[in-house]
Amino acid sequence: MITFAQVNAERSRDAAARIAVRVRAVLHRLGDAVPAELAYIAQLRLQHPDVSLLELVLSASHRSAKDTVSGWLRRLLRLAEPSARPRPRLSRLA
């Protein structure tokens, strides 16, 4: 019988692995343009691609809040997003 805890742990590992793939792509794309604190957390995620966010926080050399680390990862992923595309102009109705 599978428990909710097992299912949640599996979902957490899957999400962490997906983030690790995206982080690797961002680092490849941006290279040295990544700010130091974001590069640190990116490398940490790549070293531990299958651990939960809480476990990632606990494995860091300096303690940060879980929300802080999550925010850094979101910021890192946003760096690689294309800039906002111009919206198409809608013609005015007469």
Helices and strands as residue ranges (DSSP letters): H 4-30, G 31-33, H 36-47, H 53-59, H 66-79
